[in-house]
Amino acid sequence: MIWVIDNPKDESYQIIGTNIFNNEGTFQLWGTKPSAKTVMIISSEVEEDILDYKRAIDFAIKTGEATFTIE
């Protein structure tokens, strides 16, 4: 479990995992909250950008980091 701090949106989310969704060419990174609800974290038309965020957040969760900040 990790807190994702989204500085551009001035929001934070506690999540337990991430998933990627392709919405007609716009790639979205979604986080699953402990309550099983989901929240969209970030989107981009560049799939590799979203994959980089997913890998980084998943690694932070795996290694026990408390927070992950999106600047």
TALIN-V338611 format. One record per residue. N is the residue number from 1. BURIAL is 1 if it has 24 or more other ideal C-beta (glycine too) atoms within 12 Angstrom, else 0. Layout:
BEGIN
n	burial
N	BURIAL
N	BURIAL
END
This chain:
BEGIN
n	burial
1	0
2	1
3	1
4	1
5	0
6	1
7	0
8	0
9	0
10	0
11	0
12	0
13	1
14	0
15	1
16	1
17	1
18	1
19	0
20	1
21	0
22	0
23	0
24	0
25	0
26	0
27	1
28	1
29	1
30	1
31	1
32	1
33	0
34	0
35	0
36	0
37	0
38	0
39	1
40	1
41	1
42	1
43	0
44	1
45	0
46	0
47	0
48	0
49	0
50	1
51	0
52	0
53	1
54	1
55	0
56	1
57	1
58	1
59	0
60	1
61	1
62	0
63	0
64	0
65	0
66	0
67	0
68	1
69	0
70	1
71	0
END
